Amino acid sequence: MGVHVRTNRERWNEISDDYQRFNAPRIRGQAFTGAIAWGLWELPESELNILGDVAGLDVLEMGCGGSQWSTALARRGANPVGIDLSERQLLHSRRLQRETGLTFPLVQGSAESVPFADRSFHIVFADHGAFSFADPRRAIPESARILRPGGLLAFSHISPLYEITVEPGGDRAGRRLVRDYFGLRMFTDADGLVSANLPYGEWIGLFRSCGLTVEDLIETRPKADPNLTGRQRSDNSWARRWPSECIWRLRKTSG
């Protein structure tokens, strides 16, 4: 287990309760309604159609956290499995299962070495989950390995452009390039978590080497919201000018 894996496991165990409490107004409802939405700006799956019809499909949420997404997909007829590095996050997942009565397998593990057989899933996905913190050069090959031919890999992620405007140790984007673009891979955030990213060209090369074809790269843009104030208003303004988040949609080559 790499140092960044141990660090992220320990840190997520420390911040899990606060994270779930703070984000509950934004993510908890989807577990009860099935109305899922992507990223910080909550862009509806019904508009983006990233996953499509999941009924009857075997789906792995990579970095499931409190399993709000997996629970919503279970309501849509999927057969979800949740995996997360943090046992504290999985405690929240089990609590949600008791509340909703919707149960599915939960596994503790790293996205860099998942305990599943080859070709186990139709879909592997994450909404700012494990792919934001695991080494891409380990997590993407693992995801490709466990996908069935023709299967879908989809995940949201911080934009590489956003990353290179954040001061080292900072927690918000600026309007100058302050970090080396070609040096993106693993770096420590202000909250102590170790994040992951790559330049766009390296992402695409990695996907191709794993037999994954890029179907789409959606650089999400939030709607203007005059009701926002303070930090949220500033972040919204930034993300309307430049991409702060993106969603990769990839297909495993058949055969």
DOROVEX-877744 format. One record per residue: residue in one letter; x, y negated, z of N, C-alpha, C in turn. Coordinates in steps of 0.05 Angstrom, whole numbers. Example, Ala and Ser with C-alpha at 12.3 -4.5 7.8 and 13.67 -1.06 7.14 Angstrom:
   rest     n.c1     n.c2     n.c3    ca.c1    ca.c2    ca.c3     c.c1     c.c2     c.c3
      A      264      114      156      246       90      156      264       66      156
      S      257       45      142      273       21      143      258       -1      157
This chain:
   rest     n.c1     n.c2     n.c3    ca.c1    ca.c2    ca.c3     c.c1     c.c2     c.c3
      M       17       24        0        0        0        0       18      -25        0
      G       13      -43      -19       29      -67      -21       24      -86        2
      V       43     -105        6       40     -124       27       15     -141       23
      H        9     -149       -2      -15     -165       -6      -40     -150        0
      V      -40     -124       -4      -64     -108        2      -68     -107       32
      R      -47     -103       48      -50     -103       77      -59     -131       87
      T      -47     -152       75      -54     -179       84      -83     -185       79
      N      -93     -178       55     -120     -183       48     -140     -167       65
      R     -133     -142       70     -150     -126       88     -153     -139      115
      E     -130     -146      127     -131     -158      154     -146     -185      153
      R     -141     -201      133     -153     -227      132     -183     -225      127
      W     -192     -207      110     -221     -204      105     -235     -193      131
      N     -221     -176      145     -233     -167      171     -236     -190      190
      E     -218     -209      189     -220     -233      207     -242     -252      199
      I     -246     -256      173     -264     -277      164     -291     -267      154
      S     -295     -241      155     -319     -229      143     -344     -240      155
      D     -346     -241      182     -371     -250      195     -377     -279      187
      D     -357     -296      187     -362     -324      180     -369     -326      150
      Y     -356     -311      133     -362     -311      105     -391     -303      100
      Q     -400     -282      112     -427     -272      107     -448     -292      118
      R     -442     -304      141     -460     -323      153     -462     -348      136
      F     -439     -358      127     -438     -383      112     -452     -380       84
      N     -448     -357       72     -458     -352       45     -486     -340       44
      A     -497     -333       67     -523     -320       68     -545     -335       52
      P     -547     -362       55     -568     -375       40     -565     -372       10
      R     -541     -367        0     -536     -365      -29     -539     -337      -39
      I     -530     -317      -24     -528     -290      -35     -547     -270      -23
      R     -557     -276        1     -574     -255       14     -600     -250        0
      G     -612     -271      -11     -638     -268      -23     -639     -248      -46
      Q     -617     -246      -61     -618     -229      -85     -620     -200      -77
      A     -611     -192      -53     -614     -165      -44     -643     -157      -41
      F     -660     -176      -35     -688     -171      -30     -705     -176      -55
      T     -695     -191      -74     -711     -198      -98     -700     -185     -123
      G     -674     -178     -124     -662     -168     -148     -655     -190     -168
      A     -659     -215     -161     -654     -237     -179     -625     -246     -176
      I     -606     -232     -188     -578     -237     -184     -568     -260     -201
      A     -547     -273     -191     -535     -296     -204     -505     -296     -200
      W     -491     -307     -220     -461     -305     -221     -448     -329     -210
      G     -427     -324     -194     -408     -345     -187     -418     -366     -167
      L     -400     -385     -162     -406     -406     -144     -430     -422     -153
      W     -434     -425     -179     -455     -442     -189     -481     -427     -194
      E     -482     -401     -186     -506     -385     -186     -521     -386     -213
      L     -506     -379     -234     -518     -378     -261     -532     -351     -264
      P     -558     -351     -270     -574     -326     -269     -565     -305     -289
      E     -565     -280     -280     -560     -258     -298     -581     -257     -319
      S     -605     -265     -313     -627     -265     -333     -621     -283     -356
      E     -604     -304     -353     -595     -321     -374     -570     -312     -387
      L     -551     -302     -371     -525     -294     -382     -525     -267     -394
      N     -541     -248     -383     -543     -221     -393     -516     -207     -395
      I     -501     -209     -373     -474     -197     -373     -477     -166     -370
      L     -493     -157     -352     -495     -128     -346     -517     -115     -363
      G     -538     -130     -370     -559     -118     -386     -576      -99     -369
      D     -590      -81     -382     -607      -62     -368     -590      -41     -354
      V     -593      -39     -328     -576      -21     -312     -591        4     -303
      A     -617        6     -310     -633       28     -300     -620       55     -308
      G     -617       72     -288     -606       99     -292     -576      101     -296
      L     -562       78     -294     -533       78     -298     -518       80     -272
      D     -495       93     -273     -477       95     -251     -459       70     -250
      V     -461       54     -229     -448       28     -228     -430       26     -203
      L     -406       16     -207     -388       12     -184     -384      -18     -181
      E     -389      -28     -156     -383      -56     -150     -355      -56     -136
      M     -336      -69     -150     -308      -68     -141     -304      -92     -122
      G     -303      -87      -96     -302     -108      -76     -330     -117      -69
      C     -345      -99      -58     -374     -103      -55     -381     -122      -32
      G     -363     -127      -13     -369     -144       10     -394     -134       25
      G     -414     -151       27     -439     -143       41     -458     -128       23
      S     -451     -122       -1     -466     -105      -20     -493     -118      -29
      Q     -494     -145      -28     -518     -158      -38     -523     -152      -67
      W     -502     -153      -83     -505     -147     -112     -513     -118     -116
      S     -500      -99     -104     -506      -71     -108     -535      -65      -99
      T     -544      -78      -78     -571      -74      -69     -591      -84      -90
      A     -585     -108     -101     -602     -119     -122     -603     -100     -146
      L     -580      -88     -153     -579      -70     -176     -594      -44     -171
      A     -593      -36     -145     -610      -12     -138     -639      -18     -142
      R     -648      -42     -136     -676      -50     -141     -682      -49     -171
      R     -662      -53     -188     -665      -53     -217     -662      -25     -229
      G     -660       -5     -211     -659       23     -221     -631       35     -225
      A     -610       20     -218     -583       30     -221     -577       50     -199
      N     -555       65     -203     -544       83     -183     -517       71     -174
      P     -518       52     -155     -494       37     -148     -476       52     -127
      V     -451       45     -128     -431       53     -108     -416       27     -101
      G     -411       22      -76     -396       -1      -67     -369        7      -56
      I     -348       -7      -64     -322       -2      -52     -311      -29      -43
      D     -299      -29      -19     -287      -53       -8     -263      -47        9
      L     -243      -65        9     -219      -61       24     -224      -64       54
      S     -243      -80       61     -248      -88       89     -269      -72      103
      E     -262      -59      125     -283      -44      140     -303      -62      152
      R     -295      -87      158     -315     -106      169     -336     -114      148
      Q     -327     -118      124     -346     -124      102     -365     -101       99
      L     -355      -76      100     -372      -53       96     -392      -50      119
      L     -385      -60      143     -404      -61      165     -428      -78      158
      H     -424     -100      145     -446     -117      135     -462     -102      114
      S     -449      -87       97     -463      -72       76     -482      -51       89
      R     -472      -38      110     -489      -17      123     -512      -30      137
      R     -507      -54      148     -529      -68      162     -551      -76      142
      L     -543      -85      118     -562      -92       97     -577      -67       88
      Q     -564      -44       86     -578      -20       79     -600      -13       99
      R     -594      -17      124     -615      -11      145     -638      -30      142
      E     -632      -55      135     -653      -75      133     -671      -70      109
      T     -659      -62       86     -674      -59       61     -685      -31       57
      G     -673      -12       71     -680       16       66     -669       27       40
      L     -652       12       27     -639       21        2     -611       31        8
      T     -606       56        4     -580       68       11     -565       78      -14
      F     -539       75      -13     -521       85      -35     -494       87      -23
      P     -476      102      -36     -449      107      -24     -433       81      -20
      L     -419       80        2     -401       58        8     -374       71       15
      V     -353       60        3     -326       71        5     -307       50       12
      Q     -289       55       32     -268       36       37     -243       44       20
      G     -233       24        6     -210       30      -11     -201        5      -26
      S     -178        7      -39     -167      -14      -55     -173      -11      -84
      A     -178      -33      -98     -183      -32     -127     -159      -23     -142
      E     -135      -23     -129     -111      -15     -142     -107       15     -142
      S     -123       29     -127     -121       58     -126     -148       69     -116
      V     -167       72     -134     -194       79     -126     -197      109     -125
      P     -212      119     -106     -215      148     -101     -238      160     -118
      F     -238      155     -144     -258      166     -162     -245      180     -185
      A     -259      200     -196     -249      215     -218     -251      199     -244
      D     -235      207     -264     -236      194     -290     -265      195     -301
      R     -273      174     -315     -299      173     -329     -322      176     -310
      S     -322      163     -287     -343      167     -267     -366      147     -270
      F     -361      124     -284     -381      103     -283     -387       92     -311
      H     -413       83     -314     -421       69     -338     -412       40     -337
      I     -412       28     -312     -406        0     -309     -388       -3     -284
      V     -367      -18     -286     -351      -28     -264     -353      -58     -265
      F     -359      -71     -242     -363     -100     -242     -356     -112     -215
      A     -353     -139     -216     -350     -154     -191     -357     -183     -197
      D     -370     -195     -177     -374     -224     -178     -356     -236     -157
      H     -333     -246     -166     -312     -256     -147     -306     -235     -126
      G     -303     -211     -134     -296     -189     -116     -267     -182     -117
      A     -262     -156     -120     -235     -146     -117     -216     -157     -138
      F     -226     -163     -162     -208     -173     -183     -196     -200     -177
      S     -207     -214     -157     -196     -239     -149     -173     -236     -130
      F     -169     -212     -119     -148     -208      -98     -129     -184     -103
      A     -137     -167     -121     -120     -143     -127     -101     -150     -150
      D      -78     -137     -150      -59     -141     -172      -72     -132     -198
      P      -75     -149     -218      -89     -141     -243      -75     -118     -257
      R      -49     -116     -255      -34      -96     -269      -38      -68     -257
      R      -51      -67     -234      -59      -42     -222      -90      -38     -223
      A     -105      -60     -218     -134      -57     -216     -147      -53     -244
      I     -137      -66     -264     -150      -63     -291     -146      -35     -302
      P     -121      -23     -301     -119        5     -310     -136       24     -294
      E     -139       20     -267     -156       37     -252     -185       35     -261
      S     -194       11     -266     -222        7     -275     -226       20     -302
      A     -207       18     -320     -209       31     -346     -210       61     -343
      R     -194       71     -325     -193      100     -321     -219      112     -312
      I     -233       98     -295     -258      109     -283     -283      103     -300
      L     -279       86     -321     -301       80     -339     -305      103     -359
      R     -330      108     -366     -336      127     -388     -332      113     -415
      P     -326      129     -436     -323      116     -462     -348      100     -469
      G     -343       75     -478     -365       57     -484     -375       42     -460
      G     -362       47     -436     -371       34     -411     -363        5     -410
      L     -376       -9     -391     -373      -38     -389     -357      -46     -364
      L     -337      -63     -367     -323      -76     -345     -330     -105     -346
      A     -341     -116     -325     -348     -144     -324     -341     -156     -297
      F     -328     -179     -297     -322     -192     -272     -318     -222     -275
      S     -327     -236     -254     -323     -265     -253     -297     -270     -238
      H     -286     -294     -244     -258     -299     -234     -254     -329     -235
      I     -236     -338     -219     -227     -366     -220     -212     -370     -247
      S     -218     -392     -260     -205     -398     -286     -175     -402     -282
      P     -158     -391     -299     -129     -398     -297     -124     -428     -299
      L     -140     -442     -314     -137     -471     -315     -141     -484     -288
      Y     -161     -475     -274     -167     -486     -247     -142     -480     -229
      E     -132     -456     -230     -110     -448     -213      -86     -466     -215
      I      -79     -475     -239      -55     -490     -243      -58     -520     -236
      T      -82     -527     -227      -86     -555     -217      -88     -556     -187
      V      -86     -533     -173      -87     -532     -144      -59     -533     -133
      E      -54     -552     -115      -28     -553     -102      -23     -528      -86
      P        2     -518      -86        8     -494      -70        0     -499      -41
      G      -16     -480      -30      -26     -483       -3      -52     -500       -1
      G      -61     -511      -24      -85     -527      -24     -110     -510      -29
      D     -133     -523      -28     -158     -508      -32     -177     -521      -51
      R     -168     -540      -67     -185     -552      -87     -170     -561     -111
      A     -183     -562     -134     -171     -570     -159     -166     -600     -160
      G     -146     -607     -175     -140     -635     -180     -142     -641     -210
      R     -130     -663     -218     -130     -672     -246     -103     -672     -259
      R      -84     -659     -246      -57     -656     -256      -49     -627     -256
      L      -31     -619     -274      -20     -592     -274        3     -591     -254
      V        0     -575     -232       19     -575     -211       31     -547     -205
      R       21     -527     -219       31     -500     -215       39     -488     -242
      D       59     -471     -243       69     -460     -268       47     -440     -279
      Y       38     -446     -303       18     -429     -316       30     -401     -321
      F       54     -399     -331       66     -373     -337       75     -358     -312
      G       73     -371     -289       80     -357     -264       56     -346     -249
      L       33     -347     -261        9     -337     -247       10     -307     -244
      R        5     -297     -221        0     -269     -215      -11     -266     -187
      M        6     -267     -166       -3     -265     -139        7     -289     -123
      F      -11     -301     -108       -3     -325      -93      -21     -328      -68
      T      -10     -340      -47      -25     -343      -22      -41     -368      -22
      D      -67     -366      -15      -85     -389      -14      -83     -402       14
      A      -97     -425       15      -97     -440       41     -110     -424       63
      D     -128     -406       57     -142     -391       77     -127     -365       85
      G     -103     -362       74      -87     -339       81      -91     -314       64
      L     -111     -314       47     -115     -292       28      -95     -293        5
      V      -88     -270       -5      -71     -269      -29      -89     -266      -53
      S      -88     -285      -71     -105     -284      -95      -89     -275     -119
      A     -103     -268     -140      -91     -258     -165     -102     -272     -189
      N      -85     -277     -208      -94     -288     -234      -72     -283     -254
      L      -78     -287     -280      -58     -285     -301      -64     -306     -322
      P      -44     -314     -338      -50     -330     -362      -69     -315     -381
      Y      -84     -329     -396     -104     -316     -414      -92     -295     -432
      G      -69     -302     -444      -56     -283     -462      -48     -257     -448
      E      -39     -259     -423      -32     -235     -408      -56     -218     -400
      W      -78     -232     -394     -103     -217     -389     -110     -201     -413
      I     -110     -213     -437     -119     -200     -461     -100     -177     -468
      G      -74     -181     -465      -55     -160     -471      -58     -136     -452
      L      -64     -142     -426      -69     -121     -407      -94     -105     -414
      F     -115     -119     -421     -140     -106     -429     -135      -87     -453
      R     -121      -96     -473     -116      -80     -496      -99      -55     -490
      S      -80      -59     -472      -63      -36     -465      -78      -14     -450
      C     -101      -22     -438     -118       -3     -423     -141        8     -440
      G     -142        1     -466     -164       10     -483     -190       -5     -478
      L     -188      -30     -471     -211      -47     -466     -212      -68     -488
      T     -236      -72     -499     -240      -92     -520     -256     -115     -507
      V     -247     -139     -512     -260     -163     -502     -285     -168     -519
      E     -309     -167     -506     -334     -173     -519     -341     -203     -516
      D     -333     -214     -493     -340     -242     -488     -323     -253     -465
      L     -317     -278     -466     -305     -293     -444     -323     -317     -440
      I     -338     -317     -418     -357     -339     -413     -344     -358     -393
      E     -339     -382     -402     -328     -403     -384     -352     -419     -373
      T     -361     -412     -350     -386     -422     -339     -384     -451     -332
      R     -406     -465     -337     -409     -493     -331     -434     -498     -315
      P     -431     -510     -291     -455     -514     -275     -473     -536     -287
      K     -498     -535     -279     -516     -557     -286     -510     -581     -268
      A     -514     -605     -279     -511     -629     -262     -532     -629     -240
      D     -524     -636     -216     -543     -635     -194     -539     -661     -177
      P     -557     -680     -181     -554     -706     -167     -558     -704     -137
      N     -568     -681     -127     -573     -678      -99     -548     -670      -83
      L     -527     -662      -97     -503     -653      -83     -489     -677      -72
      T     -475     -672      -50     -459     -694      -37     -432     -683      -29
      G     -413     -701      -23     -387     -694      -12     -372     -675      -30
      R     -360     -655      -18     -343     -635      -32     -358     -621      -54
      Q     -383     -613      -49     -398     -599      -70     -402     -617      -94
      R     -408     -642      -90     -411     -660     -113     -386     -664     -128
      S     -363     -666     -114     -337     -668     -127     -331     -643     -144
      D     -335     -620     -131     -330     -595     -145     -347     -591     -170
      N     -373     -599     -167     -391     -597     -190     -382     -615     -212
      S     -374     -639     -206     -364     -658     -226     -340     -648     -241
      W     -321     -636     -225     -297     -624     -238     -305     -602     -257
      A     -322     -584     -248     -329     -560     -263     -347     -566     -288
      R     -358     -590     -288     -373     -598     -312     -354     -609     -334
      R     -330     -616     -326     -310     -626     -345     -291     -604     -354
      W     -284     -586     -336     -264     -565     -341     -274     -539     -329
      P     -267     -516     -340     -277     -490     -328     -264     -484     -302
      S     -281     -481     -281     -270     -472     -255     -273     -442     -252
      E     -292     -430     -267     -296     -401     -265     -299     -390     -293
      C     -294     -364     -296     -299     -350     -321     -309     -322     -316
      I     -322     -310     -335     -332     -283     -333     -322     -267     -357
      W     -306     -246     -352     -297     -228     -373     -318     -206     -377
      R     -323     -200     -402     -341     -178     -409     -326     -160     -429
      L     -320     -135     -420     -302     -117     -435     -315      -90     -439
      R     -308      -77     -461     -319      -51     -467     -296      -31     -470
      K     -299       -8     -457     -279       13     -461     -282       27     -488
      T     -260       29     -502     -261       41     -528     -272       69     -527
      S     -290       75     -545     -301      102     -545     -281      123     -554
      G     -285      148     -546     -267      169     -554     -248      178     -532
